[in-house]
Amino acid sequence: MSVKVPFCTCADTACPFHPANHNKGCTPCIAKNLKAGEIPTCFFKSLGVQKPAEGVGSGWTVRDFAALVTKAEEKREEKK
């Protein structure tokens, strides 16, 4: 049985946790990221970030993601 994840935006198909490499959907990716204190790439991409260098910090951490969300909200408020 294969689990398809059509919304997966991660381009790192060499990663053993990528949904293209098993039939467990996003579970292995999410588990790996939670253990590492990180957020999956797809969450960053939903904010328009393609790689860590474009983010606030130097990685895919929860803190980096929170800073990006805060920054996006501030920009939205400025436009009002």
PQR file with spaces between the fields and no chain letter, atoms N, CA, C, O and H, PARSE charges and radii, in Angstrom:
ATOM       1  N    MET     1       0.845   -1.184    0.000 -0.4000 1.5000
ATOM       2  CA   MET     1       0.000    0.000    0.000 -0.0000 2.0000
ATOM       3  C    MET     1       0.887    1.243    0.000  0.5500 1.7000
ATOM       4  O    MET     1       1.831    1.344    0.784 -0.5500 1.4000
ATOM       5  N    SER     2       0.581    2.164   -0.866 -0.4000 1.5000
ATOM       6  CA   SER     2       1.360    3.389   -1.001 -0.0000 2.0000
ATOM       7  C    SER     2       0.549    4.580   -0.500  0.5500 1.7000
ATOM       8  O    SER     2      -0.637    4.710   -0.804 -0.5500 1.4000
ATOM       9  H    SER     2      -0.186    2.082   -1.503  0.4000 1.0000
ATOM      10  N    VAL     3       1.192    5.429    0.257 -0.4000 1.5000
ATOM      11  CA   VAL     3       0.542    6.645    0.751 -0.0000 2.0000
ATOM      12  C    VAL     3       1.060    7.802   -0.079  0.5500 1.7000
ATOM      13  O    VAL     3       2.253    8.102   -0.037 -0.5500 1.4000
ATOM      14  H    VAL     3       2.155    5.324    0.504  0.4000 1.0000
ATOM      15  N    LYS     4       0.199    8.454   -0.826 -0.4000 1.5000
ATOM      16  CA   LYS     4       0.616    9.582   -1.652 -0.0000 2.0000
ATOM      17  C    LYS     4       0.448   10.873   -0.873  0.5500 1.7000
ATOM      18  O    LYS     4      -0.529   11.047   -0.144 -0.5500 1.4000
ATOM      19  H    LYS     4      -0.770    8.211   -0.860  0.4000 1.0000
ATOM      20  N    VAL     5       1.404   11.776   -1.031 -0.4000 1.5000
ATOM      21  CA   VAL     5       1.371   13.073   -0.373 -0.0000 2.0000
ATOM      22  C    VAL     5       1.532   14.126   -1.463  0.5500 1.7000
ATOM      23  O    VAL     5       2.629   14.643   -1.671 -0.5500 1.4000
ATOM      24  H    VAL     5       2.198   11.635   -1.624  0.4000 1.0000
ATOM      25  N    PRO     6       0.443   14.445   -2.159 -0.5600 1.5000
ATOM      26  CA   PRO     6       0.540   15.349   -3.313  0.2800 2.0000
ATOM      27  C    PRO     6       0.937   16.776   -2.965  0.5500 1.7000
ATOM      28  O    PRO     6       1.397   17.512   -3.838 -0.5500 1.4000
ATOM      29  N    PHE     7       0.770   17.185   -1.711 -0.4000 1.5000
ATOM      30  CA   PHE     7       1.095   18.562   -1.342 -0.0000 2.0000
ATOM      31  C    PHE     7       2.525   18.728   -0.850  0.5500 1.7000
ATOM      32  O    PHE     7       2.928   19.838   -0.504 -0.5500 1.4000
ATOM      33  H    PHE     7       0.396   16.587   -1.002  0.4000 1.0000
ATOM      34  N    CYS     8       3.297   17.655   -0.813 -0.4000 1.5000
ATOM      35  CA   CYS     8       4.665   17.747   -0.309 -0.0000 2.0000
ATOM      36  C    CYS     8       5.484   18.652   -1.230  0.5500 1.7000
ATOM      37  O    CYS     8       5.579   18.406   -2.432 -0.5500 1.4000
ATOM      38  H    CYS     8       2.970   16.753   -1.094  0.4000 1.0000
ATOM      39  N    THR     9       6.070   19.694   -0.656 -0.4000 1.5000
ATOM      40  CA   THR     9       6.846   20.656   -1.429 -0.0000 2.0000
ATOM      41  C    THR     9       8.348   20.482   -1.255  0.5500 1.7000
ATOM      42  O    THR     9       9.130   21.244   -1.823 -0.5500 1.4000
ATOM      43  H    THR     9       5.993   19.894    0.321  0.4000 1.0000
ATOM      44  N    CYS    10       8.755   19.491   -0.481 -0.4000 1.5000
ATOM      45  CA   CYS    10      10.172   19.256   -0.236 -0.0000 2.0000
ATOM      46  C    CYS    10      10.822   18.657   -1.481  0.5500 1.7000
ATOM      47  O    CYS    10      10.336   17.670   -2.034 -0.5500 1.4000
ATOM      48  H    CYS    10       8.120   18.871   -0.020  0.4000 1.0000
ATOM      49  N    ALA    11      11.902   19.253   -1.904 -0.4000 1.5000
ATOM      50  CA   ALA    11      12.615   18.782   -3.093 -0.0000 2.0000
ATOM      51  C    ALA    11      13.719   17.784   -2.760  0.5500 1.7000
ATOM      52  O    ALA    11      14.353   17.240   -3.664 -0.5500 1.4000
ATOM      53  H    ALA    11      12.297   20.054   -1.454  0.4000 1.0000
ATOM      54  N    ASP    12      13.954   17.539   -1.473 -0.4000 1.5000
ATOM      55  CA   ASP    12      15.030   16.638   -1.066 -0.0000 2.0000
ATOM      56  C    ASP    12      14.547   15.188   -1.085  0.5500 1.7000
ATOM      57  O    ASP    12      14.345   14.575   -0.036 -0.5500 1.4000
ATOM      58  H    ASP    12      13.439   17.981   -0.739  0.4000 1.0000
ATOM      59  N    THR    13      14.367   14.655   -2.283 -0.4000 1.5000
ATOM      60  CA   THR    13      13.879   13.289   -2.406 -0.0000 2.0000
ATOM      61  C    THR    13      14.935   12.254   -2.058  0.5500 1.7000
ATOM      62  O    THR    13      14.625   11.065   -1.985 -0.5500 1.4000
ATOM      63  H    THR    13      14.531   15.153   -3.135  0.4000 1.0000
ATOM      64  N    ALA    14      16.177   12.676   -1.841 -0.4000 1.5000
ATOM      65  CA   ALA    14      17.218   11.758   -1.386 -0.0000 2.0000
ATOM      66  C    ALA    14      17.093   11.474    0.114  0.5500 1.7000
ATOM      67  O    ALA    14      17.669   10.509    0.617 -0.5500 1.4000
ATOM      68  H    ALA    14      16.429   13.642   -1.901  0.4000 1.0000
ATOM      69  N    CYS    15      16.358   12.299    0.807 -0.4000 1.5000
ATOM      70  CA   CYS    15      16.157   12.119    2.248 -0.0000 2.0000
ATOM      71  C    CYS    15      15.339   10.846    2.486  0.5500 1.7000
ATOM      72  O    CYS    15      14.298   10.655    1.858 -0.5500 1.4000
ATOM      73  H    CYS    15      15.891   13.083    0.398  0.4000 1.0000
ATOM      74  N    PRO    16      15.801    9.983    3.380 -0.5600 1.5000
ATOM      75  CA   PRO    16      15.057    8.744    3.626  0.2800 2.0000
ATOM      76  C    PRO    16      13.675    8.978    4.241  0.5500 1.7000
ATOM      77  O    PRO    16      12.830    8.083    4.218 -0.5500 1.4000
ATOM      78  N    PHE    17      13.440   10.166    4.786 -0.4000 1.5000
ATOM      79  CA   PHE    17      12.157   10.478    5.410 -0.0000 2.0000
ATOM      80  C    PHE    17      11.160   11.100    4.439  0.5500 1.7000
ATOM      81  O    PHE    17       9.993   11.284    4.785 -0.5500 1.4000
ATOM      82  H    PHE    17      14.127   10.893    4.805  0.4000 1.0000
ATOM      83  N    HIS    18      11.609   11.428    3.224 -0.4000 1.5000
ATOM      84  CA   HIS    18      10.729   12.031    2.226 -0.0000 2.0000
ATOM      85  C    HIS    18       9.619   11.034    1.875  0.5500 1.7000
ATOM      86  O    HIS    18       9.896    9.849    1.688 -0.5500 1.4000
ATOM      87  H    HIS    18      12.557   11.279    2.942  0.4000 1.0000
ATOM      88  N    PRO    19       8.365   11.499    1.785 -0.5600 1.5000
ATOM      89  CA   PRO    19       7.246   10.599    1.487  0.2800 2.0000
ATOM      90  C    PRO    19       7.387    9.788    0.201  0.5500 1.7000
ATOM      91  O    PRO    19       6.723    8.763    0.047 -0.5500 1.4000
ATOM      92  N    ALA    20       8.236   10.228   -0.720 -0.4000 1.5000
ATOM      93  CA   ALA    20       8.438    9.478   -1.961 -0.0000 2.0000
ATOM      94  C    ALA    20       9.226    8.185   -1.731  0.5500 1.7000
ATOM      95  O    ALA    20       9.264    7.316   -2.602 -0.5500 1.4000
ATOM      96  H    ALA    20       8.776   11.060   -0.594  0.4000 1.0000
ATOM      97  N    ASN    21       9.858    8.060   -0.550 -0.4000 1.5000
ATOM      98  CA   ASN    21      10.746    6.929   -0.295 -0.0000 2.0000
ATOM      99  C    ASN    21      10.175    5.832    0.593  0.5500 1.7000
ATOM     100  O    ASN    21      10.890    4.904    0.971 -0.5500 1.4000
ATOM     101  H    ASN    21       9.827    8.766    0.157  0.4000 1.0000
ATOM     102  N    HIS    22       8.908    5.928    0.925 -0.4000 1.5000
ATOM     103  CA   HIS    22       8.272    4.913    1.775 -0.0000 2.0000
ATOM     104  C    HIS    22       6.761    5.070    1.668  0.5500 1.7000
ATOM     105  O    HIS    22       6.283    5.916    0.912 -0.5500 1.4000
ATOM     106  H    HIS    22       8.327    6.682    0.619  0.4000 1.0000
ATOM     107  N    ASN    23       6.022    4.288    2.395 -0.4000 1.5000
ATOM     108  CA   ASN    23       4.557    4.373    2.334 -0.0000 2.0000
ATOM     109  C    ASN    23       3.946    4.851    3.648  0.5500 1.7000
ATOM     110  O    ASN    23       2.826    4.468    3.983 -0.5500 1.4000
ATOM     111  H    ASN    23       6.410    3.601    3.009  0.4000 1.0000
ATOM     112  N    LYS    24       4.669    5.682    4.392 -0.4000 1.5000
ATOM     113  CA   LYS    24       4.203    6.151    5.697 -0.0000 2.0000
ATOM     114  C    LYS    24       3.802    7.625    5.697  0.5500 1.7000
ATOM     115  O    LYS    24       3.611    8.212    6.762 -0.5500 1.4000
ATOM     116  H    LYS    24       5.579    5.993    4.119  0.4000 1.0000
ATOM     117  N    GLY    25       3.673    8.226    4.516 -0.4000 1.5000
ATOM     118  CA   GLY    25       3.264    9.626    4.432 -0.0000 2.0000
ATOM     119  C    GLY    25       4.276   10.562    5.066  0.5500 1.7000
ATOM     120  O    GLY    25       5.483   10.386    4.897 -0.5500 1.4000
ATOM     121  H    GLY    25       3.828    7.749    3.651  0.4000 1.0000
ATOM     122  N    CYS    26       3.793   11.548    5.791 -0.4000 1.5000
ATOM     123  CA   CYS    26       4.647   12.576    6.396 -0.0000 2.0000
ATOM     124  C    CYS    26       5.172   12.200    7.787  0.5500 1.7000
ATOM     125  O    CYS    26       6.027   12.895    8.334 -0.5500 1.4000
ATOM     126  H    CYS    26       2.813   11.691    5.929  0.4000 1.0000
ATOM     127  N    THR    27       4.668   11.118    8.350 -0.4000 1.5000
ATOM     128  CA   THR    27       5.007   10.757    9.726 -0.0000 2.0000
ATOM     129  C    THR    27       6.506   10.677    9.994  0.5500 1.7000
ATOM     130  O    THR    27       6.955   11.287   10.965 -0.5500 1.4000
ATOM     131  H    THR    27       3.973   10.554    7.905  0.4000 1.0000
ATOM     132  N    PRO    28       7.312    9.969    9.202 -0.5600 1.5000
ATOM     133  CA   PRO    28       8.749    9.909    9.496  0.2800 2.0000
ATOM     134  C    PRO    28       9.436   11.284    9.440  0.5500 1.7000
ATOM     135  O    PRO    28      10.315   11.572   10.252 -0.5500 1.4000
ATOM     136  N    CYS    29       9.041   12.115    8.498 -0.4000 1.5000
ATOM     137  CA   CYS    29       9.623   13.454    8.379 -0.0000 2.0000
ATOM     138  C    CYS    29       9.293   14.287    9.616  0.5500 1.7000
ATOM     139  O    CYS    29      10.170   14.924   10.199 -0.5500 1.4000
ATOM     140  H    CYS    29       8.327   11.882    7.838  0.4000 1.0000
ATOM     141  N    ILE    30       8.051   14.276    9.998 -0.4000 1.5000
ATOM     142  CA   ILE    30       7.628   15.060   11.162 -0.0000 2.0000
ATOM     143  C    ILE    30       8.307   14.550   12.426  0.5500 1.7000
ATOM     144  O    ILE    30       8.766   15.346   13.245 -0.5500 1.4000
ATOM     145  H    ILE    30       7.338   13.759    9.525  0.4000 1.0000
ATOM     146  N    ALA    31       8.376   13.240   12.593 -0.4000 1.5000
ATOM     147  CA   ALA    31       9.027   12.671   13.779 -0.0000 2.0000
ATOM     148  C    ALA    31      10.498   13.074   13.850  0.5500 1.7000
ATOM     149  O    ALA    31      10.992   13.430   14.920 -0.5500 1.4000
ATOM     150  H    ALA    31       8.003   12.593   11.927  0.4000 1.0000
ATOM     151  N    LYS    32      11.202   13.021   12.716 -0.4000 1.5000
ATOM     152  CA   LYS    32      12.617   13.404   12.661 -0.0000 2.0000
ATOM     153  C    LYS    32      12.792   14.872   13.022  0.5500 1.7000
ATOM     154  O    LYS    32      13.697   15.235   13.773 -0.5500 1.4000
ATOM     155  H    LYS    32      10.801   12.732   11.846  0.4000 1.0000
ATOM     156  N    ASN    33      11.907   15.717   12.475 -0.4000 1.5000
ATOM     157  CA   ASN    33      11.999   17.149   12.752 -0.0000 2.0000
ATOM     158  C    ASN    33      11.684   17.470   14.208  0.5500 1.7000
ATOM     159  O    ASN    33      12.367   18.294   14.815 -0.5500 1.4000
ATOM     160  H    ASN    33      11.172   15.422   11.865  0.4000 1.0000
ATOM     161  N    LEU    34      10.670   16.839   14.776 -0.4000 1.5000
ATOM     162  CA   LEU    34      10.345   17.072   16.186 -0.0000 2.0000
ATOM     163  C    LEU    34      11.512   16.678   17.084  0.5500 1.7000
ATOM     164  O    LEU    34      11.845   17.393   18.030 -0.5500 1.4000
ATOM     165  H    LEU    34      10.115   16.169   14.283  0.4000 1.0000
ATOM     166  N    LYS    35      12.132   15.540   16.786 -0.4000 1.5000
ATOM     167  CA   LYS    35      13.276   15.083   17.577 -0.0000 2.0000
ATOM     168  C    LYS    35      14.437   16.064   17.501  0.5500 1.7000
ATOM     169  O    LYS    35      15.161   16.249   18.480 -0.5500 1.4000
ATOM     170  H    LYS    35      11.863   14.959   16.018  0.4000 1.0000
ATOM     171  N    ALA    36      14.618   16.691   16.347 -0.4000 1.5000
ATOM     172  CA   ALA    36      15.728   17.633   16.138 -0.0000 2.0000
ATOM     173  C    ALA    36      15.377   19.072   16.537  0.5500 1.7000
ATOM     174  O    ALA    36      16.225   19.961   16.446 -0.5500 1.4000
ATOM     175  H    ALA    36      14.031   16.541   15.552  0.4000 1.0000
ATOM     176  N    GLY    37      14.124   19.311   16.982 -0.4000 1.5000
ATOM     177  CA   GLY    37      13.717   20.675   17.329 -0.0000 2.0000
ATOM     178  C    GLY    37      13.543   21.544   16.092  0.5500 1.7000
ATOM     179  O    GLY    37      13.744   22.758   16.136 -0.5500 1.4000
ATOM     180  H    GLY    37      13.436   18.589   17.057  0.4000 1.0000
ATOM     181  N    GLU    38      13.170   20.912   14.996 -0.4000 1.5000
ATOM     182  CA   GLU    38      13.025   21.627   13.738 -0.0000 2.0000
ATOM     183  C    GLU    38      11.587   21.565   13.234  0.5500 1.7000
ATOM     184  O    GLU    38      10.737   20.868   13.789 -0.5500 1.4000
ATOM     185  H    GLU    38      13.006   19.926   14.960  0.4000 1.0000
ATOM     186  N    ILE    39      11.349   22.311   12.172 -0.4000 1.5000
ATOM     187  CA   ILE    39      10.052   22.353   11.506 -0.0000 2.0000
ATOM     188  C    ILE    39      10.269   21.803   10.095  0.5500 1.7000
ATOM     189  O    ILE    39      11.275   22.132    9.465 -0.5500 1.4000
ATOM     190  H    ILE    39      12.040   22.877   11.722  0.4000 1.0000
ATOM     191  N    PRO    40       9.356   20.978    9.583 -0.5600 1.5000
ATOM     192  CA   PRO    40       9.526   20.471    8.221  0.2800 2.0000
ATOM     193  C    PRO    40       9.628   21.597    7.188  0.5500 1.7000
ATOM     194  O    PRO    40       9.040   22.666    7.350 -0.5500 1.4000
ATOM     195  N    THR    41      10.374   21.333    6.144 -0.4000 1.5000
ATOM     196  CA   THR    41      10.611   22.295    5.069 -0.0000 2.0000
ATOM     197  C    THR    41       9.320   22.879    4.512  0.5500 1.7000
ATOM     198  O    THR    41       9.269   24.066    4.188 -0.5500 1.4000
ATOM     199  H    THR    41      10.852   20.465    6.012  0.4000 1.0000
ATOM     200  N    CYS    42       8.278   22.062    4.398 -0.4000 1.5000
ATOM     201  CA   CYS    42       7.024   22.524    3.792 -0.0000 2.0000
ATOM     202  C    CYS    42       6.415   23.703    4.561  0.5500 1.7000
ATOM     203  O    CYS    42       5.748   24.547    3.964 -0.5500 1.4000
ATOM     204  H    CYS    42       8.319   21.098    4.661  0.4000 1.0000
ATOM     205  N    PHE    43       6.636   23.766    5.865 -0.4000 1.5000
ATOM     206  CA   PHE    43       6.107   24.892    6.641 -0.0000 2.0000
ATOM     207  C    PHE    43       6.847   26.179    6.275  0.5500 1.7000
ATOM     208  O    PHE    43       6.226   27.231    6.125 -0.5500 1.4000
ATOM     209  H    PHE    43       7.178   23.080    6.350  0.4000 1.0000
ATOM     210  N    PHE    44       8.172   26.098    6.130 -0.4000 1.5000
ATOM     211  CA   PHE    44       8.948   27.265    5.715 -0.0000 2.0000
ATOM     212  C    PHE    44       8.544   27.703    4.316  0.5500 1.7000
ATOM     213  O    PHE    44       8.398   28.896    4.047 -0.5500 1.4000
ATOM     214  H    PHE    44       8.677   25.243    6.252  0.4000 1.0000
ATOM     215  N    LYS    45       8.363   26.724    3.422 -0.4000 1.5000
ATOM     216  CA   LYS    45       7.982   27.057    2.050 -0.0000 2.0000
ATOM     217  C    LYS    45       6.623   27.732    1.998  0.5500 1.7000
ATOM     218  O    LYS    45       6.370   28.536    1.102 -0.5500 1.4000
ATOM     219  H    LYS    45       8.481   25.755    3.640  0.4000 1.0000
ATOM     220  N    SER    46       5.745   27.420    2.942 -0.4000 1.5000
ATOM     221  CA   SER    46       4.436   28.081    2.967 -0.0000 2.0000
ATOM     222  C    SER    46       4.567   29.570    3.271  0.5500 1.7000
ATOM     223  O    SER    46       3.644   30.343    3.016 -0.5500 1.4000
ATOM     224  H    SER    46       5.950   26.767    3.670  0.4000 1.0000
ATOM     225  N    LEU    47       5.723   29.973    3.819 -0.4000 1.5000
ATOM     226  CA   LEU    47       5.997   31.386    4.097 -0.0000 2.0000
ATOM     227  C    LEU    47       6.883   32.009    3.017  0.5500 1.7000
ATOM     228  O    LEU    47       7.292   33.164    3.128 -0.5500 1.4000
ATOM     229  H    LEU    47       6.473   29.345    4.026  0.4000 1.0000
ATOM     230  N    GLY    48       7.175   31.227    1.969 -0.4000 1.5000
ATOM     231  CA   GLY    48       7.984   31.740    0.865 -0.0000 2.0000
ATOM     232  C    GLY    48       9.472   31.548    1.030  0.5500 1.7000
ATOM     233  O    GLY    48      10.243   32.077    0.229 -0.5500 1.4000
ATOM     234  H    GLY    48       6.843   30.288    1.879  0.4000 1.0000
ATOM     235  N    VAL    49       9.908   30.811    2.037 -0.4000 1.5000
ATOM     236  CA   VAL    49      11.332   30.565    2.266 -0.0000 2.0000
ATOM     237  C    VAL    49      11.722   29.264    1.581  0.5500 1.7000
ATOM     238  O    VAL    49      11.114   28.223    1.829 -0.5500 1.4000
ATOM     239  H    VAL    49       9.282   30.381    2.688  0.4000 1.0000
ATOM     240  N    GLN    50      12.726   29.318    0.727 -0.4000 1.5000
ATOM     241  CA   GLN    50      13.140   28.142   -0.031 -0.0000 2.0000
ATOM     242  C    GLN    50      14.335   27.420    0.589  0.5500 1.7000
ATOM     243  O    GLN    50      14.511   26.220    0.383 -0.5500 1.4000
ATOM     244  H    GLN    50      13.220   30.164    0.526  0.4000 1.0000
ATOM     245  N    LYS    51      15.149   28.142    1.341 -0.4000 1.5000
ATOM     246  CA   LYS    51      16.311   27.531    1.983 -0.0000 2.0000
ATOM     247  C    LYS    51      16.643   28.326    3.238  0.5500 1.7000
ATOM     248  O    LYS    51      16.251   29.488    3.343 -0.5500 1.4000
ATOM     249  H    LYS    51      15.006   29.117    1.508  0.4000 1.0000
ATOM     250  N    PRO    52      17.360   27.729    4.199 -0.5600 1.5000
ATOM     251  CA   PRO    52      17.619   28.404    5.475  0.2800 2.0000
ATOM     252  C    PRO    52      18.269   29.775    5.359  0.5500 1.7000
ATOM     253  O    PRO    52      17.985   30.650    6.176 -0.5500 1.4000
ATOM     254  N    ALA    53      19.126   29.988    4.377 -0.4000 1.5000
ATOM     255  CA   ALA    53      19.811   31.274    4.255 -0.0000 2.0000
ATOM     256  C    ALA    53      18.835   32.428    4.057  0.5500 1.7000
ATOM     257  O    ALA    53      19.158   33.577    4.358 -0.5500 1.4000
ATOM     258  H    ALA    53      19.357   29.276    3.714  0.4000 1.0000
ATOM     259  N    GLU    54      17.649   32.126    3.555 -0.4000 1.5000
ATOM     260  CA   GLU    54      16.647   33.162    3.355 -0.0000 2.0000
ATOM     261  C    GLU    54      15.840   33.410    4.627  0.5500 1.7000
ATOM     262  O    GLU    54      15.088   34.381    4.716 -0.5500 1.4000
ATOM     263  H    GLU    54      17.386   31.193    3.310  0.4000 1.0000
ATOM     264  N    GLY    55      16.003   32.532    5.600 -0.4000 1.5000
ATOM     265  CA   GLY    55      15.252   32.649    6.835 -0.0000 2.0000
ATOM     266  C    GLY    55      15.929   33.566    7.827  0.5500 1.7000
ATOM     267  O    GLY    55      16.976   34.148    7.541 -0.5500 1.4000
ATOM     268  H    GLY    55      16.614   31.744    5.528  0.4000 1.0000
ATOM     269  N    VAL    56      15.334   33.690    8.980 -0.4000 1.5000
ATOM     270  CA   VAL    56      15.854   34.563   10.027 -0.0000 2.0000
ATOM     271  C    VAL    56      17.128   33.990   10.617  0.5500 1.7000
ATOM     272  O    VAL    56      18.088   34.720   10.863 -0.5500 1.4000
ATOM     273  H    VAL    56      14.483   33.218    9.212  0.4000 1.0000
ATOM     274  N    GLY    57      17.139   32.685   10.845 -0.4000 1.5000
ATOM     275  CA   GLY    57      18.309   32.055   11.433 -0.0000 2.0000
ATOM     276  C    GLY    57      19.098   31.278   10.406  0.5500 1.7000
ATOM     277  O    GLY    57      19.007   31.530    9.204 -0.5500 1.4000
ATOM     278  H    GLY    57      16.359   32.092   10.645  0.4000 1.0000
ATOM     279  N    SER    58      19.861   30.344   10.889 -0.4000 1.5000
ATOM     280  CA   SER    58      20.707   29.591    9.972 -0.0000 2.0000
ATOM     281  C    SER    58      20.198   28.167    9.748  0.5500 1.7000
ATOM     282  O    SER    58      20.930   27.316    9.245 -0.5500 1.4000
ATOM     283  H    SER    58      19.935   30.140   11.865  0.4000 1.0000
ATOM     284  N    GLY    59      18.961   27.914   10.116 -0.4000 1.5000
ATOM     285  CA   GLY    59      18.457   26.555    9.957 -0.0000 2.0000
ATOM     286  C    GLY    59      16.942   26.489    9.893  0.5500 1.7000
ATOM     287  O    GLY    59      16.261   27.485    9.645 -0.5500 1.4000
ATOM     288  H    GLY    59      18.366   28.606   10.524  0.4000 1.0000
ATOM     289  N    TRP    60      16.443   25.305   10.121 -0.4000 1.5000
ATOM     290  CA   TRP    60      15.016   25.031   10.018 -0.0000 2.0000
ATOM     291  C    TRP    60      14.393   24.865   11.411  0.5500 1.7000
ATOM     292  O    TRP    60      13.449   24.092   11.573 -0.5500 1.4000
ATOM     293  H    TRP    60      16.996   24.497   10.323  0.4000 1.0000
ATOM     294  N    THR    61      14.906   25.577   12.406 -0.4000 1.5000
ATOM     295  CA   THR    61      14.450   25.379   13.782 -0.0000 2.0000
ATOM     296  C    THR    61      13.075   25.992   14.044  0.5500 1.7000
ATOM     297  O    THR    61      12.574   26.811   13.274 -0.5500 1.4000
ATOM     298  H    THR    61      15.673   26.205   12.274  0.4000 1.0000
ATOM     299  N    VAL    62      12.494   25.566   15.148 -0.4000 1.5000
ATOM     300  CA   VAL    62      11.217   26.120   15.593 -0.0000 2.0000
ATOM     301  C    VAL    62      11.371   27.626   15.810  0.5500 1.7000
ATOM     302  O    VAL    62      10.481   28.401   15.460 -0.5500 1.4000
ATOM     303  H    VAL    62      12.901   24.901   15.774  0.4000 1.0000
ATOM     304  N    ARG    63      12.492   28.032   16.384 -0.4000 1.5000
ATOM     305  CA   ARG    63      12.742   29.455   16.634 -0.0000 2.0000
ATOM     306  C    ARG    63      12.819   30.246   15.321  0.5500 1.7000
ATOM     307  O    ARG    63      12.255   31.335   15.216 -0.5500 1.4000
ATOM     308  H    ARG    63      13.214   27.403   16.668  0.4000 1.0000
ATOM     309  N    ASP    64      13.514   29.697   14.330 -0.4000 1.5000
ATOM     310  CA   ASP    64      13.598   30.351   13.017 -0.0000 2.0000
ATOM     311  C    ASP    64      12.207   30.508   12.410  0.5500 1.7000
ATOM     312  O    ASP    64      11.879   31.561   11.864 -0.5500 1.4000
ATOM     313  H    ASP    64      13.972   28.812   14.415  0.4000 1.0000
ATOM     314  N    PHE    65      11.391   29.457   12.508 -0.4000 1.5000
ATOM     315  CA   PHE    65      10.045   29.503   11.951 -0.0000 2.0000
ATOM     316  C    PHE    65       9.188   30.535   12.683  0.5500 1.7000
ATOM     317  O    PHE    65       8.455   31.297   12.053 -0.5500 1.4000
ATOM     318  H    PHE    65      11.658   28.601   12.952  0.4000 1.0000
ATOM     319  N    ALA    66       9.281   30.556   14.007 -0.4000 1.5000
ATOM     320  CA   ALA    66       8.501   31.527   14.792 -0.0000 2.0000
ATOM     321  C    ALA    66       8.887   32.960   14.421  0.5500 1.7000
ATOM     322  O    ALA    66       8.023   33.830   14.319 -0.5500 1.4000
ATOM     323  H    ALA    66       9.877   29.937   14.518  0.4000 1.0000
ATOM     324  N    ALA    67      10.174   33.204   14.222 -0.4000 1.5000
ATOM     325  CA   ALA    67      10.617   34.544   13.837 -0.0000 2.0000
ATOM     326  C    ALA    67      10.069   34.930   12.464  0.5500 1.7000
ATOM     327  O    ALA    67       9.690   36.081   12.245 -0.5500 1.4000
ATOM     328  H    ALA    67      10.877   32.497   14.305  0.4000 1.0000
ATOM     329  N    LEU    68      10.029   33.973   11.543 -0.4000 1.5000
ATOM     330  CA   LEU    68       9.484   34.259   10.211 -0.0000 2.0000
ATOM     331  C    LEU    68       7.992   34.553   10.274  0.5500 1.7000
ATOM     332  O    LEU    68       7.507   35.456    9.591 -0.5500 1.4000
ATOM     333  H    LEU    68      10.337   33.038   11.720  0.4000 1.0000
ATOM     334  N    VAL    69       7.264   33.798   11.087 -0.4000 1.5000
ATOM     335  CA   VAL    69       5.827   34.040   11.232 -0.0000 2.0000
ATOM     336  C    VAL    69       5.595   35.421   11.832  0.5500 1.7000
ATOM     337  O    VAL    69       4.722   36.156   11.373 -0.5500 1.4000
ATOM     338  H    VAL    69       7.657   33.065   11.642  0.4000 1.0000
ATOM     339  N    THR    70       6.363   35.779   12.848 -0.4000 1.5000
ATOM     340  CA   THR    70       6.242   37.091   13.478 -0.0000 2.0000
ATOM     341  C    THR    70       6.527   38.199   12.467  0.5500 1.7000
ATOM     342  O    THR    70       5.800   39.189   12.401 -0.5500 1.4000
ATOM     343  H    THR    70       7.073   35.182   13.221  0.4000 1.0000
ATOM     344  N    LYS    71       7.582   38.026   11.687 -0.4000 1.5000
ATOM     345  CA   LYS    71       7.949   39.018   10.673 -0.0000 2.0000
ATOM     346  C    LYS    71       6.834   39.162    9.627  0.5500 1.7000
ATOM     347  O    LYS    71       6.499   40.277    9.225 -0.5500 1.4000
ATOM     348  H    LYS    71       8.172   37.221   11.741  0.4000 1.0000
ATOM     349  N    ALA    72       6.270   38.045    9.193 -0.4000 1.5000
ATOM     350  CA   ALA    72       5.183   38.077    8.207 -0.0000 2.0000
ATOM     351  C    ALA    72       3.956   38.794    8.770  0.5500 1.7000
ATOM     352  O    ALA    72       3.307   39.563    8.061 -0.5500 1.4000
ATOM     353  H    ALA    72       6.542   37.140    9.520  0.4000 1.0000
ATOM     354  N    GLU    73       3.642   38.547   10.030 -0.4000 1.5000
ATOM     355  CA   GLU    73       2.502   39.208   10.667 -0.0000 2.0000
ATOM     356  C    GLU    73       2.735   40.715   10.792  0.5500 1.7000
ATOM     357  O    GLU    73       1.815   41.507   10.590 -0.5500 1.4000
ATOM     358  H    GLU    73       4.170   37.922   10.606  0.4000 1.0000
ATOM     359  N    GLU    74       3.959   41.106   11.124 -0.4000 1.5000
ATOM     360  CA   GLU    74       4.285   42.529   11.231 -0.0000 2.0000
ATOM     361  C    GLU    74       4.112   43.214    9.879  0.5500 1.7000
ATOM     362  O    GLU    74       3.591   44.327    9.811 -0.5500 1.4000
ATOM     363  H    GLU    74       4.707   40.462   11.289  0.4000 1.0000
ATOM     364  N    LYS    75       4.543   42.561    8.809 -0.4000 1.5000
ATOM     365  CA   LYS    75       4.391   43.133    7.463 -0.0000 2.0000
ATOM     366  C    LYS    75       2.917   43.263    7.118  0.5500 1.7000
ATOM     367  O    LYS    75       2.505   44.258    6.521 -0.5500 1.4000
ATOM     368  H    LYS    75       4.966   41.657    8.864  0.4000 1.0000
ATOM     369  N    ARG    76       2.124   42.275    7.484 -0.4000 1.5000
ATOM     370  CA   ARG    76       0.691   42.318    7.209 -0.0000 2.0000
ATOM     371  C    ARG    76       0.032   43.474    7.957  0.5500 1.7000
ATOM     372  O    ARG    76      -0.840   44.154    7.416 -0.5500 1.4000
ATOM     373  H    ARG    76       2.459   41.467    7.969  0.4000 1.0000
ATOM     374  N    GLU    77       0.446   43.689    9.184 -0.4000 1.5000
ATOM     375  CA   GLU    77      -0.103   44.792    9.986 -0.0000 2.0000
ATOM     376  C    GLU    77       0.298   46.147    9.412  0.5500 1.7000
ATOM     377  O    GLU    77      -0.498   47.087    9.438 -0.5500 1.4000
ATOM     378  H    GLU    77       1.155   43.137    9.624  0.4000 1.0000
ATOM     379  N    GLU    78       1.516   46.261    8.896 -0.4000 1.5000
ATOM     380  CA   GLU    78       1.980   47.515    8.295 -0.0000 2.0000
ATOM     381  C    GLU    78       1.158   47.894    7.071  0.5500 1.7000
ATOM     382  O    GLU    78       0.965   49.077    6.792 -0.5500 1.4000
ATOM     383  H    GLU    78       2.162   45.498    8.875  0.4000 1.0000
ATOM     384  N    LYS    79       0.675   46.898    6.343 -0.4000 1.5000
ATOM     385  CA   LYS    79      -0.103   47.143    5.127 -0.0000 2.0000
ATOM     386  C    LYS    79      -1.515   47.629    5.410  0.5500 1.7000
ATOM     387  O    LYS    79      -2.178   48.161    4.520 -0.5500 1.4000
ATOM     388  H    LYS    79       0.831   45.937    6.570  0.4000 1.0000
ATOM     389  N    LYS    80      -1.981   47.451    6.638 -0.4000 1.5000
ATOM     390  CA   LYS    80      -3.342   47.850    6.991 -0.0000 2.0000
ATOM     391  C    LYS    80      -3.469   49.358    7.123  0.5500 1.7000
ATOM     392  O    LYS    80      -4.552   49.863    7.417 -0.5500 1.4000
ATOM     393  H    LYS    80      -1.443   47.019    7.361  0.4000 1.0000
